[in-house]
Amino acid sequence: MLDGIIQFSIKNKFIIGLLTFALVVWGVWSASRLPIDAVPDITNNQVQIITLCPTLATQEVEQLVTYPIEKSLANLPDLVEMRSISRFGLSVVTVVFDDDVNVWFARQLINEKIKEAEESIPSGVGTPLNSRP
């Protein structure tokens, strides 16, 4: 069978050339129609809680602000990961959700939990705000 294909290709060079040219044209046309973004979005689904408390040292920010926020967010549904950074006068808690969770639903969950965390944070220290990077 393979010998028959080879013999046909040798005898009919023009037909094989036309078929090859048609295949190349079809491939170029198909490649120009591919719906590919130049830079696809590969970020994960996350919400950040930022709290400014300019009068507190790093350890106080960790104890008085970051820990209560993390504690209140611990039981969120579809939670993948929680990271936090405490610096002089700044607390940033990043909550990463599953990719199939709606961002607005995640922000609503965070807003509800922030209300609980504000009760644990001493007054005048800082108010947590959520944002999406």
Secondary structure as UniProt FT lines:
FT   HELIX           2..11
FT   HELIX           13..32
FT   STRAND          45..52
FT   TURN            54..55
FT   HELIX           58..61
FT   HELIX           62..66
FT   HELIX           67..73
FT   TURN            74..75
FT   TURN            77..78
FT   STRAND          79..87
FT   TURN            88..89
FT   STRAND          90..97
FT   TURN            99..100
FT   HELIX           103..120
FT   TURN            123..125
FT   STRAND          129..131
//
